[in-house]
Amino acid sequence: MRYKLDKEAHSVYALQYHFVQCVKYRKPALGDNRICDYLKNKISEISHTFEVDVLNIECDVDHFHMLFKSKPTLDMTRYINAIKTITSREIKRNFPETKKLLWKDAFWSRSYFLATTGQVTLEMLKKYVESQRVKRAAHTANTDPGNT
C-alpha cells in the first residue's frame, strides 16, 4: 500500500481518521439538507482553526461521518469537543426547530466513533461515506412533503 505522506521540518506522517457522531437519542435532527450543509460548513471552519484537513463529510438523518487528516500534534480531544460544542450551539441557535426533538441542552450523544484508516484504504472509506450521502438522498426523497 502506498501512503500519501505529509511532511514537516522534523517529521513525516500519514494520519487519517474516520469520525462518526450521532445526535442525542438518535433523533432525526439532521434530516433537513440546510442543517446538514450548515453542519459541514461549520465543521470546515473549526477544522481550519485546528489545521485539520477535512477529506469528506456526509450526513444521515441522525448522525454524520467525517474523514479527515491531521498533524501528529493535534489535540484530538480538544478538536472533537470543539466540533461537538460549537456545532451544537450554532445548530440550535440557527435552526430552533431542532430543540423540539431533543430534551435539555444536549444535541450530540456523549459518545462517538473514531478510528484511524490504517485498516482499510482511504478510497474504501470515501466510498462508504459517499454511500451515506446516497442513502440520505433516497431517504429525503421518500420523506420530503414536496414529493407527494
FISE-885279 format. One record per atom (N, C-alpha, C): residue number from 1; residue in three letters; atom name; x, y, z. Coordinates in steps of 0.1 Angstrom, whole numbers, plus 5000, padded with zeros to 4 digits. Example, Ala and Ser with C-alpha at 12.3 -4.5 7.8 and 13.67 -1.06 7.14 Angstrom:
BEGIN
PT  resi  resn  name  X  Y  Z
PT  1  ala  N  5132  4943  5078
PT  1  ala  CA  5123  4955  5078
PT  1  ala  C  5132  4967  5078
PT  2  ser  N  5128  4978  5071
PT  2  ser  CA  5137  4989  5071
PT  2  ser  C  5129  5000  5079
//
This chain:
BEGIN
PT  resi  resn  name  X  Y  Z
PT  1  met  N  5009  4988  5000
PT  1  met  CA  5000  5000  5000
PT  1  met  C  5009  5012  5000
PT  2  arg  N  5006  5022  4992
PT  2  arg  CA  5013  5034  4991
PT  2  arg  C  5006  5045  4999
PT  3  tyr  N  5013  5052  5008
PT  3  tyr  CA  5008  5063  5016
PT  3  tyr  C  5011  5076  5009
PT  4  lys  N  5002  5085  5010
PT  4  lys  CA  5005  5099  5007
PT  4  lys  C  5009  5105  5020
PT  5  leu  N  5022  5109  5020
PT  5  leu  CA  5028  5114  5032
PT  5  leu  C  5027  5129  5033
PT  6  asp  N  5026  5133  5046
PT  6  asp  CA  5027  5148  5049
PT  6  asp  C  5040  5149  5056
PT  7  lys  N  5046  5161  5054
PT  7  lys  CA  5059  5164  5060
PT  7  lys  C  5059  5177  5067
PT  8  glu  N  5068  5177  5078
PT  8  glu  CA  5071  5190  5085
PT  8  glu  C  5086  5190  5086
PT  9  ala  N  5091  5199  5093
PT  9  ala  CA  5106  5201  5095
PT  9  ala  C  5112  5188  5100
PT  10  his  N  5106  5182  5110
PT  10  his  CA  5113  5170  5116
PT  10  his  C  5104  5158  5116
PT  11  ser  N  5094  5157  5108
PT  11  ser  CA  5085  5145  5108
PT  11  ser  C  5079  5143  5094
PT  12  val  N  5076  5130  5092
PT  12  val  CA  5069  5125  5080
PT  12  val  C  5057  5117  5086
PT  13  tyr  N  5045  5119  5081
PT  13  tyr  CA  5034  5111  5087
PT  13  tyr  C  5022  5110  5077
PT  14  ala  N  5014  5101  5080
PT  14  ala  CA  5001  5099  5073
PT  14  ala  C  4991  5095  5083
PT  15  leu  N  4984  5105  5088
PT  15  leu  CA  4974  5103  5099
PT  15  leu  C  4960  5107  5094
PT  16  gln  N  4952  5097  5091
PT  16  gln  CA  4939  5099  5086
PT  16  gln  C  4929  5092  5095
PT  17  tyr  N  4917  5098  5097
PT  17  tyr  CA  4907  5093  5107
PT  17  tyr  C  4893  5093  5101
PT  18  his  N  4885  5084  5106
PT  18  his  CA  4871  5083  5104
PT  18  his  C  4864  5086  5117
PT  19  phe  N  4856  5096  5117
PT  19  phe  CA  4849  5101  5129
PT  19  phe  C  4834  5100  5126
PT  20  val  N  4826  5094  5135
PT  20  val  CA  4812  5094  5134
PT  20  val  C  4806  5099  5147
PT  21  gln  N  4796  5108  5146
PT  21  gln  CA  4790  5114  5157
PT  21  gln  C  4775  5113  5155
PT  22  cys  N  4768  5108  5165
PT  22  cys  CA  4753  5106  5165
PT  22  cys  C  4746  5118  5173
PT  23  val  N  4734  5121  5168
PT  23  val  CA  4726  5130  5175
PT  23  val  C  4721  5123  5188
PT  24  lys  N  4719  5131  5198
PT  24  lys  CA  4714  5125  5211
PT  24  lys  C  4701  5117  5209
PT  25  tyr  N  4700  5106  5214
PT  25  tyr  CA  4689  5097  5213
PT  25  tyr  C  4686  5092  5199
PT  26  arg  N  4696  5094  5190
PT  26  arg  CA  4694  5091  5175
PT  26  arg  C  4682  5098  5169
PT  27  lys  N  4679  5110  5174
PT  27  lys  CA  4668  5117  5168
PT  27  lys  C  4671  5122  5154
PT  28  pro  N  4662  5123  5145
PT  28  pro  CA  4665  5127  5131
PT  28  pro  C  4666  5142  5129
PT  29  ala  N  4675  5148  5137
PT  29  ala  CA  4677  5163  5137
PT  29  ala  C  4685  5168  5124
PT  30  leu  N  4691  5158  5117
PT  30  leu  CA  4699  5162  5105
PT  30  leu  C  4692  5159  5092
PT  31  gly  N  4678  5157  5093
PT  31  gly  CA  4671  5154  5081
PT  31  gly  C  4669  5165  5071
PT  32  asp  N  4671  5177  5075
PT  32  asp  CA  4669  5189  5066
PT  32  asp  C  4683  5191  5060
PT  33  asn  N  4683  5192  5047
PT  33  asn  CA  4696  5194  5040
PT  33  asn  C  4702  5208  5044
PT  34  arg  N  4694  5218  5047
PT  34  arg  CA  4700  5230  5052
PT  34  arg  C  4708  5229  5064
PT  35  ile  N  4704  5220  5073
PT  35  ile  CA  4711  5218  5086
PT  35  ile  C  4724  5210  5083
PT  36  cys  N  4723  5200  5074
PT  36  cys  CA  4735  5192  5071
PT  36  cys  C  4745  5201  5064
PT  37  asp  N  4741  5210  5055
PT  37  asp  CA  4750  5219  5048
PT  37  asp  C  4757  5228  5058
PT  38  tyr  N  4749  5233  5067
PT  38  tyr  CA  4754  5242  5078
PT  38  tyr  C  4764  5235  5086
PT  39  leu  N  4761  5223  5090
PT  39  leu  CA  4770  5215  5098
PT  39  leu  C  4783  5213  5091
PT  40  lys  N  4783  5210  5078
PT  40  lys  CA  4795  5208  5071
PT  40  lys  C  4804  5220  5070
PT  41  asn  N  4797  5232  5068
PT  41  asn  CA  4804  5244  5067
PT  41  asn  C  4811  5248  5081
PT  42  lys  N  4803  5246  5091
PT  42  lys  CA  4808  5249  5105
PT  42  lys  C  4820  5240  5109
PT  43  ile  N  4819  5227  5105
PT  43  ile  CA  4830  5218  5108
PT  43  ile  C  4842  5222  5100
PT  44  ser  N  4840  5226  5088
PT  44  ser  CA  4852  5230  5080
PT  44  ser  C  4858  5243  5086
PT  45  glu  N  4851  5252  5091
PT  45  glu  CA  4856  5264  5098
PT  45  glu  C  4864  5260  5110
PT  46  ile  N  4858  5251  5118
PT  46  ile  CA  4865  5247  5130
PT  46  ile  C  4878  5240  5127
PT  47  ser  N  4877  5231  5117
PT  47  ser  CA  4889  5223  5113
PT  47  ser  C  4900  5232  5108
PT  48  his  N  4897  5242  5101
PT  48  his  CA  4907  5252  5096
PT  48  his  C  4915  5258  5108
PT  49  thr  N  4907  5261  5118
PT  49  thr  CA  4914  5267  5130
PT  49  thr  C  4924  5257  5136
PT  50  phe  N  4920  5244  5136
PT  50  phe  CA  4929  5234  5142
PT  50  phe  C  4939  5228  5132
PT  51  glu  N  4940  5234  5120
PT  51  glu  CA  4949  5229  5109
PT  51  glu  C  4946  5214  5106
PT  52  val  N  4933  5211  5105
PT  52  val  CA  4929  5198  5101
PT  52  val  C  4923  5198  5087
PT  53  asp  N  4927  5189  5079
PT  53  asp  CA  4922  5188  5065
PT  53  asp  C  4910  5179  5064
PT  54  val  N  4898  5184  5062
PT  54  val  CA  4886  5176  5061
PT  54  val  C  4886  5170  5047
PT  55  leu  N  4885  5157  5046
PT  55  leu  CA  4885  5150  5033
PT  55  leu  C  4871  5148  5028
PT  56  asn  N  4862  5145  5037
PT  56  asn  CA  4848  5143  5033
PT  56  asn  C  4839  5143  5046
PT  57  ile  N  4827  5148  5044
PT  57  ile  CA  4817  5148  5055
PT  57  ile  C  4804  5145  5048
PT  58  glu  N  4796  5135  5053
PT  58  glu  CA  4783  5132  5049
PT  58  glu  C  4774  5130  5061
PT  59  cys  N  4761  5134  5059
PT  59  cys  CA  4752  5132  5070
PT  59  cys  C  4741  5122  5066
PT  60  asp  N  4737  5115  5077
PT  60  asp  CA  4724  5108  5077
PT  60  asp  C  4715  5115  5086
PT  61  val  N  4703  5111  5087
PT  61  val  CA  4693  5119  5095
PT  61  val  C  4696  5120  5110
PT  62  asp  N  4704  5110  5115
PT  62  asp  CA  4707  5110  5129
PT  62  asp  C  4722  5110  5133
PT  63  his  N  4731  5111  5123
PT  63  his  CA  4745  5111  5125
PT  63  his  C  4752  5116  5113
PT  64  phe  N  4765  5119  5115
PT  64  phe  CA  4774  5122  5104
PT  64  phe  C  4787  5115  5104
PT  65  his  N  4793  5113  5092
PT  65  his  CA  4806  5107  5091
PT  65  his  C  4815  5117  5086
PT  66  met  N  4827  5117  5091
PT  66  met  CA  4838  5126  5086
PT  66  met  C  4851  5119  5084
PT  67  leu  N  4857  5121  5073
PT  67  leu  CA  4871  5117  5071
PT  67  leu  C  4880  5129  5071
PT  68  phe  N  4891  5128  5079
PT  68  phe  CA  4900  5139  5080
PT  68  phe  C  4914  5135  5082
PT  69  lys  N  4923  5143  5079
PT  69  lys  CA  4937  5141  5082
PT  69  lys  C  4943  5152  5090
PT  70  ser  N  4953  5149  5099
PT  70  ser  CA  4958  5159  5108
PT  70  ser  C  4973  5157  5110
PT  71  lys  N  4978  5167  5117
PT  71  lys  CA  4992  5166  5121
PT  71  lys  C  4993  5158  5134
PT  72  pro  N  5005  5152  5137
PT  72  pro  CA  5006  5144  5149
PT  72  pro  C  5004  5152  5162
PT  73  thr  N  5005  5165  5161
PT  73  thr  CA  5004  5174  5172
PT  73  thr  C  4990  5178  5176
PT  74  leu  N  4980  5173  5168
PT  74  leu  CA  4966  5176  5170
PT  74  leu  C  4962  5171  5184
PT  75  asp  N  4955  5180  5192
PT  75  asp  CA  4949  5176  5205
PT  75  asp  C  4935  5171  5201
PT  76  met  N  4934  5158  5199
PT  76  met  CA  4922  5152  5194
PT  76  met  C  4910  5155  5202
PT  77  thr  N  4912  5153  5215
PT  77  thr  CA  4900  5155  5225
PT  77  thr  C  4895  5170  5223
PT  78  arg  N  4904  5179  5223
PT  78  arg  CA  4900  5193  5222
PT  78  arg  C  4894  5196  5209
PT  79  tyr  N  4899  5190  5198
PT  79  tyr  CA  4893  5192  5185
PT  79  tyr  C  4879  5186  5184
PT  80  ile  N  4877  5174  5189
PT  80  ile  CA  4863  5168  5188
PT  80  ile  C  4854  5175  5197
PT  81  asn  N  4858  5179  5209
PT  81  asn  CA  4850  5187  5218
PT  81  asn  C  4846  5200  5212
PT  82  ala  N  4855  5207  5205
PT  82  ala  CA  4852  5219  5198
PT  82  ala  C  4841  5217  5187
PT  83  ile  N  4842  5206  5179
PT  83  ile  CA  4832  5203  5169
PT  83  ile  C  4819  5201  5176
PT  84  lys  N  4818  5193  5186
PT  84  lys  CA  4806  5190  5193
PT  84  lys  C  4799  5202  5199
PT  85  thr  N  4807  5210  5207
PT  85  thr  CA  4802  5222  5214
PT  85  thr  C  4797  5233  5204
PT  86  ile  N  4806  5236  5195
PT  86  ile  CA  4803  5247  5186
PT  86  ile  C  4791  5244  5177
PT  87  thr  N  4792  5232  5171
PT  87  thr  CA  4781  5228  5161
PT  87  thr  C  4767  5227  5169
PT  88  ser  N  4768  5222  5181
PT  88  ser  CA  4755  5220  5189
PT  88  ser  C  4749  5234  5191
PT  89  arg  N  4757  5243  5196
PT  89  arg  CA  4752  5256  5199
PT  89  arg  C  4747  5264  5187
PT  90  glu  N  4755  5263  5176
PT  90  glu  CA  4751  5270  5164
PT  90  glu  C  4739  5264  5157
PT  91  ile  N  4738  5251  5157
PT  91  ile  CA  4726  5245  5150
PT  91  ile  C  4714  5248  5158
PT  92  lys  N  4714  5247  5171
PT  92  lys  CA  4702  5251  5179
PT  92  lys  C  4699  5265  5178
PT  93  arg  N  4709  5274  5176
PT  93  arg  CA  4706  5288  5175
PT  93  arg  C  4700  5292  5161
PT  94  asn  N  4705  5286  5151
PT  94  asn  CA  4701  5289  5137
PT  94  asn  C  4689  5280  5132
PT  95  phe  N  4687  5269  5139
PT  95  phe  CA  4676  5260  5135
PT  95  phe  C  4668  5256  5148
PT  96  pro  N  4661  5265  5153
PT  96  pro  CA  4654  5263  5166
PT  96  pro  C  4645  5251  5166
PT  97  glu  N  4640  5247  5154
PT  97  glu  CA  4631  5236  5154
PT  97  glu  C  4638  5223  5159
PT  98  thr  N  4651  5222  5158
PT  98  thr  CA  4658  5210  5163
PT  98  thr  C  4656  5208  5178
PT  99  lys  N  4654  5219  5185
PT  99  lys  CA  4652  5218  5200
PT  99  lys  C  4640  5210  5204
PT  100  lys  N  4630  5210  5195
PT  100  lys  CA  4618  5202  5198
PT  100  lys  C  4620  5187  5198
PT  101  leu  N  4631  5183  5191
PT  101  leu  CA  4634  5168  5190
PT  101  leu  C  4641  5163  5202
PT  102  leu  N  4648  5172  5209
PT  102  leu  CA  4657  5168  5220
PT  102  leu  C  4653  5173  5233
PT  103  trp  N  4658  5166  5244
PT  103  trp  CA  4655  5171  5257
PT  103  trp  C  4667  5178  5262
PT  104  lys  N  4665  5188  5271
PT  104  lys  CA  4675  5196  5277
PT  104  lys  C  4684  5203  5266
PT  105  asp  N  4697  5205  5269
PT  105  asp  CA  4705  5212  5260
PT  105  asp  C  4714  5203  5251
PT  106  ala  N  4715  5191  5254
PT  106  ala  CA  4724  5182  5246
PT  106  ala  C  4719  5180  5231
PT  107  phe  N  4727  5182  5222
PT  107  phe  CA  4724  5180  5208
PT  107  phe  C  4731  5167  5203
PT  108  trp  N  4743  5165  5207
PT  108  trp  CA  4751  5153  5203
PT  108  trp  C  4751  5143  5214
PT  109  ser  N  4752  5130  5210
PT  109  ser  CA  4754  5120  5220
PT  109  ser  C  4768  5122  5226
PT  110  arg  N  4770  5118  5239
PT  110  arg  CA  4783  5119  5246
PT  110  arg  C  4793  5111  5239
PT  111  ser  N  4790  5099  5234
PT  111  ser  CA  4799  5090  5228
PT  111  ser  C  4801  5093  5213
PT  112  tyr  N  4812  5088  5207
PT  112  tyr  CA  4815  5090  5193
PT  112  tyr  C  4823  5078  5189
PT  113  phe  N  4825  5077  5176
PT  113  phe  CA  4834  5067  5170
PT  113  phe  C  4845  5074  5163
PT  114  leu  N  4857  5069  5166
PT  114  leu  CA  4869  5075  5159
PT  114  leu  C  4879  5063  5156
PT  115  ala  N  4883  5062  5144
PT  115  ala  CA  4892  5052  5140
PT  115  ala  C  4903  5057  5130
PT  116  thr  N  4915  5052  5131
PT  116  thr  CA  4924  5055  5121
PT  116  thr  C  4921  5047  5109
PT  117  thr  N  4925  5052  5097
PT  117  thr  CA  4921  5045  5085
PT  117  thr  C  4931  5035  5080
PT  118  gly  N  4940  5031  5089
PT  118  gly  CA  4951  5021  5085
PT  118  gly  C  4946  5007  5082
PT  119  gln  N  4934  5004  5087
PT  119  gln  CA  4929  4990  5084
PT  119  gln  C  4923  4988  5070
PT  120  val  N  4918  4999  5064
PT  120  val  CA  4912  4999  5051
PT  120  val  C  4918  5011  5043
PT  121  thr  N  4916  5010  5030
PT  121  thr  CA  4922  5021  5022
PT  121  thr  C  4913  5033  5023
PT  122  leu  N  4919  5044  5021
PT  122  leu  CA  4911  5057  5021
PT  122  leu  C  4900  5057  5011
PT  123  glu  N  4903  5051  4999
PT  123  glu  CA  4893  5050  4989
PT  123  glu  C  4880  5042  4993
PT  124  met  N  4883  5031  5000
PT  124  met  CA  4872  5023  5005
PT  124  met  C  4863  5031  5015
PT  125  leu  N  4870  5039  5024
PT  125  leu  CA  4863  5047  5033
PT  125  leu  C  4855  5058  5026
PT  126  lys  N  4861  5064  5016
PT  126  lys  CA  4854  5075  5009
PT  126  lys  C  4842  5070  5002
PT  127  lys  N  4843  5058  4996
PT  127  lys  CA  4831  5051  4990
PT  127  lys  C  4820  5049  5001
PT  128  tyr  N  4824  5044  5012
PT  128  tyr  CA  4814  5042  5023
PT  128  tyr  C  4807  5055  5027
PT  129  val  N  4815  5065  5029
PT  129  val  CA  4810  5078  5034
PT  129  val  C  4801  5084  5022
PT  130  glu  N  4805  5082  5010
PT  130  glu  CA  4797  5087  4999
PT  130  glu  C  4784  5079  4998
PT  131  ser  N  4784  5066  5001
PT  131  ser  CA  4772  5058  5001
PT  131  ser  C  4762  5063  5012
PT  132  gln  N  4767  5070  5022
PT  132  gln  CA  4758  5076  5032
PT  132  gln  C  4750  5087  5026
PT  133  arg  N  4757  5095  5017
PT  133  arg  CA  4750  5106  5010
PT  133  arg  C  4739  5101  5001
PT  134  val  N  4742  5090  4994
PT  134  val  CA  4732  5084  4985
PT  134  val  C  4720  5079  4993
PT  135  lys  N  4723  5072  5004
PT  135  lys  CA  4713  5067  5013
PT  135  lys  C  4704  5079  5019
PT  136  arg  N  4711  5090  5022
PT  136  arg  CA  4704  5102  5027
PT  136  arg  C  4695  5108  5016
PT  137  ala  N  4700  5109  5004
PT  137  ala  CA  4692  5114  4993
PT  137  ala  C  4679  5106  4991
PT  138  ala  N  4681  5093  4991
PT  138  ala  CA  4669  5084  4990
PT  138  ala  C  4659  5086  5001
PT  139  his  N  4664  5087  5013
PT  139  his  CA  4656  5089  5025
PT  139  his  C  4648  5103  5023
PT  140  thr  N  4656  5113  5020
PT  140  thr  CA  4650  5127  5018
PT  140  thr  C  4639  5126  5007
PT  141  ala  N  4642  5120  4996
PT  141  ala  CA  4632  5119  4985
PT  141  ala  C  4619  5112  4990
PT  142  asn  N  4620  5102  4999
PT  142  asn  CA  4609  5094  5003
PT  142  asn  C  4601  5102  5014
PT  143  thr  N  4607  5111  5021
PT  143  thr  CA  4601  5118  5032
PT  143  thr  C  4598  5133  5030
PT  144  asp  N  4602  5138  5018
PT  144  asp  CA  4600  5152  5015
PT  144  asp  C  4585  5154  5012
PT  145  pro  N  4578  5163  5020
PT  145  pro  CA  4564  5166  5017
PT  145  pro  C  4562  5172  5003
PT  146  gly  N  4572  5178  4997
PT  146  gly  CA  4570  5183  4984
PT  146  gly  C  4570  5173  4973
PT  147  asn  N  4573  5160  4976
PT  147  asn  CA  4574  5150  4966
PT  147  asn  C  4561  5142  4966
PT  148  thr  N  4550  5146  4972
PT  148  thr  CA  4538  5139  4972
PT  148  thr  C  4528  5144  4962
//
